[in-house]
Amino acid sequence: MLKILLINSIVIFLGAYLFDGVKVKSFFSAIGVAIILSLINMFIKPLIILLTLPLTILTLGLFILVINGLILLFIDKLLDGFSVNGFWWAVFFSVYISIANAIMFRLF
């Protein structure tokens, strides 16, 4: 669990340098984002996906990108050290997090 949290934090922290529309104040803020994102993905996201299943099927799964972006915007409102400048930055950042995590977990 600690390894996953550390990898997510590194991915989020580095992503803030890659995306102009995403700001992370410090590495501790990235850890906070990783913790909240993990908790939301574990407990709330399955319920959201279940409730929006018809729309997700209709869009061939692309609506999950919208859900991920909205989750990041929600985390932006919760934490002071993390900010996302709009919906599309949140969607692009969520795609980056997914791809970077897949690569990092494959490497480590």
Z-matrix of the N, CA and C atoms (Angstrom, degrees):
N
C 1 1.455
C 2 1.525 1 111.58
N 3 1.338 2 116.14 1 -40.82
C 4 1.457 3 120.14 2 179.80
C 5 1.527 4 110.87 3 -66.68
N 6 1.341 5 116.21 4 -36.70
C 7 1.466 6 121.02 5 177.75
C 8 1.535 7 110.74 6 -62.71
N 9 1.317 8 116.43 7 -43.45
C 10 1.465 9 121.34 8 179.11
C 11 1.532 10 110.64 9 -63.00
N 12 1.320 11 115.64 10 -44.23
C 13 1.463 12 120.61 11 179.48
C 14 1.525 13 111.25 12 -62.92
N 15 1.311 14 116.78 13 -41.27
C 16 1.462 15 120.86 14 179.63
C 17 1.526 16 111.22 15 -66.34
N 18 1.322 17 117.15 16 -43.88
C 19 1.469 18 120.57 17 178.82
C 20 1.525 19 110.47 18 -63.44
N 21 1.335 20 117.12 19 -45.10
C 22 1.469 21 120.15 20 178.03
C 23 1.518 22 111.34 21 -60.40
N 24 1.321 23 117.42 22 -41.17
C 25 1.460 24 121.37 23 -179.87
C 26 1.524 25 111.35 24 -63.87
N 27 1.326 26 116.62 25 -42.91
C 28 1.467 27 120.72 26 178.71
C 29 1.524 28 110.29 27 -63.72
N 30 1.322 29 116.78 28 -44.30
C 31 1.468 30 121.09 29 179.50
C 32 1.532 31 110.39 30 -61.03
N 33 1.308 32 117.33 31 -44.34
C 34 1.467 33 121.34 32 -179.88
C 35 1.519 34 110.68 33 -66.44
N 36 1.325 35 117.01 34 -43.64
C 37 1.463 36 120.80 35 -178.75
C 38 1.528 37 111.23 36 -64.40
N 39 1.330 38 117.52 37 -43.75
C 40 1.464 39 120.70 38 178.68
C 41 1.528 40 111.69 39 -69.50
N 42 1.321 41 116.15 40 -33.96
C 43 1.459 42 119.89 41 178.58
C 44 1.513 43 113.18 42 -63.57
N 45 1.325 44 116.81 43 -29.04
C 46 1.466 45 119.89 44 177.79
C 47 1.526 46 111.29 45 -64.85
N 48 1.325 47 116.97 46 -28.42
C 49 1.464 48 120.22 47 176.72
C 50 1.518 49 112.11 48 -79.96
N 51 1.316 50 117.20 49 -26.14
C 52 1.457 51 120.92 50 -178.55
C 53 1.525 52 113.31 51 -83.21
N 54 1.329 53 116.81 52 -30.01
C 55 1.462 54 121.61 53 -176.00
C 56 1.526 55 109.51 54 -110.67
N 57 1.332 56 115.88 55 122.44
C 58 1.460 57 120.43 56 179.64
C 59 1.522 58 112.43 57 -65.38
N 60 1.308 59 117.57 58 -28.81
C 61 1.458 60 121.31 59 -175.92
C 62 1.514 61 114.62 60 -86.44
N 63 1.328 62 117.29 61 4.03
C 64 1.466 63 121.43 62 -179.25
C 65 1.523 64 108.40 63 -124.11
N 66 1.323 65 116.35 64 130.28
C 67 1.458 66 121.75 65 179.96
C 68 1.525 67 109.75 66 -126.28
N 69 1.313 68 115.72 67 133.17
C 70 1.458 69 122.44 68 173.74
C 71 1.522 70 106.28 69 -124.81
N 72 1.327 71 115.54 70 124.74
C 73 1.463 72 121.25 71 -173.95
C 74 1.526 73 112.62 72 -66.69
N 75 1.327 74 117.54 73 -44.22
C 76 1.461 75 121.69 74 -178.08
C 77 1.524 76 108.85 75 -153.71
N 78 1.330 77 114.53 76 174.68
C 79 1.453 78 118.28 77 178.20
C 80 1.531 79 110.79 78 -66.83
N 81 1.330 80 116.44 79 -30.70
C 82 1.468 81 119.56 80 176.99
C 83 1.525 82 111.00 81 -66.40
N 84 1.320 83 116.70 82 -33.79
C 85 1.463 84 119.76 83 173.82
C 86 1.521 85 110.80 84 -65.55
N 87 1.338 86 116.52 85 -38.67
C 88 1.459 87 120.61 86 177.44
C 89 1.526 88 110.61 87 -64.14
N 90 1.322 89 116.95 88 -36.97
C 91 1.470 90 120.22 89 176.15
C 92 1.524 91 109.68 90 -64.08
N 93 1.343 92 116.94 91 -41.99
C 94 1.463 93 120.75 92 177.34
C 95 1.513 94 111.98 93 -61.47
N 96 1.327 95 116.85 94 -43.42
C 97 1.466 96 120.94 95 177.44
C 98 1.522 97 110.01 96 -61.76
N 99 1.323 98 116.94 97 -43.75
C 100 1.467 99 120.89 98 -179.51
C 101 1.526 100 111.26 99 -62.90
N 102 1.325 101 117.01 100 -40.44
C 103 1.470 102 120.39 101 179.28
C 104 1.522 103 110.78 102 -65.13
N 105 1.334 104 116.55 103 -49.49
C 106 1.469 105 119.99 104 -178.59
C 107 1.519 106 110.71 105 -65.29
N 108 1.330 107 117.14 106 -41.25
C 109 1.466 108 120.72 107 178.46
C 110 1.530 109 110.80 108 -61.98
N 111 1.312 110 117.13 109 -41.24
C 112 1.460 111 120.45 110 178.03
C 113 1.523 112 111.59 111 -63.80
N 114 1.316 113 116.83 112 -43.73
C 115 1.464 114 120.50 113 179.52
C 116 1.527 115 111.96 114 -64.51
N 117 1.324 116 116.38 115 -43.18
C 118 1.475 117 120.06 116 178.48
C 119 1.520 118 110.15 117 -64.75
N 120 1.340 119 117.01 118 -44.10
C 121 1.471 120 120.22 119 179.71
C 122 1.523 121 111.84 120 -64.47
N 123 1.322 122 117.18 121 -28.69
C 124 1.455 123 120.70 122 -177.78
C 125 1.536 124 112.35 123 -82.21
N 126 1.331 125 117.40 124 -40.44
C 127 1.457 126 120.19 125 -170.76
C 128 1.531 127 114.84 126 -108.35
N 129 1.316 128 117.55 127 -40.60
C 130 1.471 129 120.63 128 -171.89
C 131 1.522 130 112.71 129 -97.01
N 132 1.323 131 117.86 130 -39.69
C 133 1.465 132 121.06 131 -175.60
C 134 1.532 133 113.64 132 -58.97
N 135 1.342 134 119.77 133 -41.24
C 136 1.474 135 117.97 134 177.95
C 137 1.531 136 112.76 135 -59.97
N 138 1.309 137 117.21 136 -36.82
C 139 1.459 138 120.67 137 177.78
C 140 1.531 139 110.93 138 -67.41
N 141 1.328 140 116.51 139 -41.62
C 142 1.466 141 120.25 140 178.67
C 143 1.526 142 110.28 141 -63.49
N 144 1.326 143 116.75 142 -43.46
C 145 1.468 144 120.39 143 179.38
C 146 1.528 145 110.61 144 -63.65
N 147 1.320 146 116.50 145 -40.08
C 148 1.461 147 120.15 146 177.96
C 149 1.528 148 111.65 147 -62.89
N 150 1.331 149 116.21 148 -42.18
C 151 1.461 150 120.25 149 -179.54
C 152 1.530 151 112.76 150 -69.47
N 153 1.316 152 116.64 151 -29.45
C 154 1.472 153 120.56 152 -178.72
C 155 1.517 154 112.16 153 -104.60
N 156 1.322 155 117.29 154 19.25
C 157 1.461 156 121.35 155 -177.19
C 158 1.535 157 113.86 156 -56.37
N 159 1.334 158 119.91 157 -43.46
C 160 1.473 159 118.06 158 178.19
C 161 1.533 160 112.92 159 -60.02
N 162 1.335 161 116.46 160 -40.92
C 163 1.464 162 120.05 161 178.98
C 164 1.527 163 110.86 162 -69.05
N 165 1.315 164 117.13 163 -36.63
C 166 1.458 165 121.09 164 177.69
C 167 1.524 166 110.83 165 -65.43
N 168 1.310 167 117.08 166 -41.73
C 169 1.470 168 120.76 167 177.76
C 170 1.525 169 110.34 168 -66.39
N 171 1.325 170 116.55 169 -42.02
C 172 1.462 171 121.28 170 -179.59
C 173 1.531 172 111.91 171 -61.37
N 174 1.336 173 116.65 172 -36.22
C 175 1.463 174 120.49 173 -179.16
C 176 1.527 175 112.32 174 -95.40
N 177 1.338 176 116.59 175 12.80
C 178 1.462 177 123.15 176 178.78
C 179 1.534 178 112.14 177 57.63
N 180 1.317 179 116.35 178 36.91
C 181 1.453 180 122.28 179 176.17
C 182 1.511 181 115.70 180 90.60
N 183 1.319 182 117.93 181 -7.40
C 184 1.468 183 120.17 182 -177.89
C 185 1.525 184 112.80 183 -69.20
N 186 1.322 185 117.28 184 -20.88
C 187 1.460 186 119.65 185 179.37
C 188 1.529 187 111.63 186 -66.62
N 189 1.320 188 117.37 187 -20.11
C 190 1.467 189 120.19 188 176.50
C 191 1.527 190 110.10 189 -64.61
N 192 1.331 191 117.90 190 -31.22
C 193 1.463 192 120.48 191 174.42
C 194 1.524 193 110.99 192 -62.49
N 195 1.314 194 116.39 193 -39.15
C 196 1.461 195 121.29 194 176.80
C 197 1.524 196 110.13 195 -64.11
N 198 1.325 197 116.68 196 -43.92
C 199 1.464 198 121.02 197 178.74
C 200 1.526 199 110.38 198 -61.01
N 201 1.326 200 117.05 199 -44.85
C 202 1.465 201 120.57 200 179.13
C 203 1.523 202 111.57 201 -61.93
N 204 1.326 203 116.87 202 -41.98
C 205 1.460 204 120.45 203 177.27
C 206 1.519 205 112.14 204 -62.91
N 207 1.318 206 116.87 205 -42.02
C 208 1.465 207 120.47 206 178.62
C 209 1.524 208 111.63 207 -65.95
N 210 1.313 209 117.16 208 -34.84
C 211 1.467 210 120.31 209 176.27
C 212 1.524 211 110.33 210 -64.28
N 213 1.325 212 117.66 211 -42.46
C 214 1.460 213 120.18 212 177.81
C 215 1.531 214 111.78 213 -65.45
N 216 1.325 215 117.31 214 -37.32
C 217 1.463 216 119.64 215 175.79
C 218 1.522 217 111.12 216 -65.43
N 219 1.327 218 116.84 217 -35.44
C 220 1.462 219 121.13 218 176.48
C 221 1.528 220 110.66 219 -65.24
N 222 1.331 221 116.91 220 -42.18
C 223 1.465 222 120.65 221 177.68
C 224 1.525 223 110.11 222 -65.00
N 225 1.317 224 117.40 223 -34.77
C 226 1.463 225 121.95 224 175.75
C 227 1.532 226 110.69 225 -57.63
N 228 1.319 227 116.85 226 -40.20
C 229 1.461 228 120.89 227 179.43
C 230 1.527 229 112.04 228 -72.52
N 231 1.338 230 117.40 229 -27.64
C 232 1.463 231 121.22 230 -177.34
C 233 1.529 232 113.23 231 -79.81
N 234 1.324 233 116.95 232 -38.45
C 235 1.463 234 121.10 233 -173.60
C 236 1.520 235 111.54 234 -108.65
N 237 1.326 236 115.58 235 139.62
C 238 1.464 237 120.38 236 178.23
C 239 1.524 238 112.72 237 -78.66
N 240 1.318 239 118.39 238 -30.12
C 241 1.456 240 121.56 239 -175.47
C 242 1.514 241 114.57 240 -86.50
N 243 1.323 242 117.71 241 8.48
C 244 1.470 243 122.35 242 -177.91
C 245 1.512 244 108.62 243 -134.33
N 246 1.329 245 116.30 244 130.40
C 247 1.467 246 118.89 245 177.53
C 248 1.520 247 110.50 246 -142.49
N 249 1.320 248 114.33 247 143.99
C 250 1.459 249 122.96 248 177.44
C 251 1.519 250 106.45 249 -126.16
N 252 1.325 251 116.28 250 129.85
C 253 1.471 252 121.31 251 -175.72
C 254 1.519 253 112.22 252 -91.15
N 255 1.307 254 117.36 253 59.61
C 256 1.445 255 120.26 254 173.83
C 257 1.511 256 114.19 255 117.28
N 258 1.314 257 113.05 256 167.45
C 259 1.464 258 121.32 257 -174.99
C 260 1.522 259 112.76 258 -63.23
N 261 1.330 260 117.73 259 -46.03
C 262 1.465 261 119.82 260 -175.62
C 263 1.525 262 111.97 261 -67.80
N 264 1.335 263 117.39 262 -36.00
C 265 1.456 264 119.42 263 174.13
C 266 1.523 265 110.00 264 -61.82
N 267 1.323 266 116.98 265 -38.66
C 268 1.466 267 121.31 266 179.05
C 269 1.533 268 110.63 267 -64.91
N 270 1.321 269 116.93 268 -41.80
C 271 1.472 270 120.49 269 178.88
C 272 1.527 271 110.39 270 -65.21
N 273 1.339 272 117.35 271 -46.56
C 274 1.467 273 120.61 272 179.62
C 275 1.529 274 110.76 273 -62.82
N 276 1.332 275 115.98 274 -39.83
C 277 1.459 276 120.25 275 -179.94
C 278 1.530 277 110.94 276 -67.28
N 279 1.318 278 117.23 277 -37.09
C 280 1.468 279 119.76 278 178.43
C 281 1.524 280 110.85 279 -67.37
N 282 1.335 281 117.57 280 -36.67
C 283 1.469 282 120.49 281 176.02
C 284 1.529 283 109.52 282 -65.52
N 285 1.335 284 116.01 283 -43.14
C 286 1.467 285 120.27 284 177.40
C 287 1.529 286 110.68 285 -59.37
N 288 1.338 287 117.41 286 -46.42
C 289 1.463 288 120.87 287 -179.47
C 290 1.526 289 110.29 288 -58.73
N 291 1.313 290 117.36 289 -43.77
C 292 1.465 291 121.00 290 -179.58
C 293 1.529 292 111.68 291 -62.41
N 294 1.315 293 116.42 292 -46.89
C 295 1.472 294 120.34 293 -178.57
C 296 1.520 295 111.30 294 -68.56
N 297 1.333 296 116.70 295 -45.43
C 298 1.465 297 120.24 296 -178.69
C 299 1.527 298 111.65 297 -65.36
N 300 1.330 299 117.35 298 -39.05
C 301 1.464 300 119.92 299 176.95
C 302 1.522 301 111.13 300 -63.96
N 303 1.310 302 117.15 301 -40.64
C 304 1.468 303 120.10 302 178.40
C 305 1.526 304 110.47 303 -61.45
N 306 1.312 305 117.27 304 -42.60
C 307 1.470 306 121.28 305 179.08
C 308 1.525 307 110.21 306 -66.96
N 309 1.324 308 116.77 307 -46.43
C 310 1.477 309 120.40 308 -177.75
C 311 1.522 310 111.65 309 -64.26
N 312 1.342 311 117.28 310 -41.43
C 313 1.457 312 119.46 311 179.52
C 314 1.524 313 110.96 312 -67.75
N 315 1.320 314 116.63 313 -31.10
C 316 1.465 315 120.27 314 176.97
C 317 1.522 316 110.68 315 -68.93
N 318 1.345 317 116.43 316 -38.01
C 319 1.455 318 120.79 317 -179.32
C 320 1.531 319 112.72 318 -74.52
N 321 1.335 320 116.16 319 -37.88
C 322 1.460 321 120.02 320 -175.35
C 323 1.507 322 109.86 321 -111.88
